[in-house]
Amino acid sequence: MAHHKSAKKRIRQDEKKRLHNRYYKKSTRTAIRKLRDLEDRTEAERQLPRLFSMIDRLAKRNLWHPNKASNLKSGLAQHVNGLA
């Protein structure tokens, strides 16, 4: 257990950051799931830029690996292009 004041502060900060990051990662995963469930191409194309922005933000903050972000974006774009 932490004994130094600075170590205790770091633990508090890390917990706060963990909850913040968890919220954004979960909301992005939910948005991805909703996009994959869509059948309407125009609605999916409308949501795609917002979702790309969310994915890029997670990659920029090192919450997701940049390659994971690229693979997700590529797969989602293919999915939307495949909709009738």
N, C-alpha and C positions, 0 to 999 in steps of 0.2 A: 504494500500500500504506500501511497505517496506521503512523504514527510515534509517536503519543501512546499512553501507557499506557491511557487511558480508551477510546480508539478500538479498541485491541486487545481490551479487555475487552468492548466492545459487540459486536464481531465474534463473539467466543466465545458471548456470550449469545444473539445472533441465530441462530446455527447450532443451538444447543440448542433454542430455541423453534421453529425451523423444523421440526426432526425431531419434536418433540412435537406440533405442529399437524398435520403430515403423517400421523402415526399416527391421530389422532382423526378427521381428514377421511376417511381411507381406510377406517377401521372403520365409519364412518357410511355411506359409499357401499356397502360390502359388505352391511351390514344392510338397506339399501334394496333392493338387488338380490335378497337372499334373500326379503324380504317380497313383492316383485313376482312371484317364482317360485312362491309358495305357492298351493295350490288350496283349502285348507281354511279356511273363513271364521272359525271359532272360534279357530284358531291365529293367524291374521292379526290378529284383534281383540285377542288377548292380547299380541301383540308391538307393536301400534301405539303405546300410550302410551310405552313405552321408547324407541321410535324417534323419536317427537315430542320427547322430552326431549333426545335426542342432537342433533337438528336445532336446537332452540332454544338449546342450549349453544353450538353453532358460530356461530349468529347473534349471540348475546350477546357473544361474544369477537371479533366482527368478522372471523371467518374466512370466513363466507358473508354475503352481503347479506341483510338482513331480508326483502326481497321474494322472494328465491330460496327462503328457508326457508318462507315462507308458501305459495308456489306448490308446493313439494314436499309439504308437509303436506296441502294441499288435494287434490293429485293422488293421494296415497297413500290418503287417506280415501275418495275416490271409487272407487279400485281395490278397497278392502276392501268397500265397500258393494255393489259390483257382483258380488262373488263369490257363488256359489250355495250 
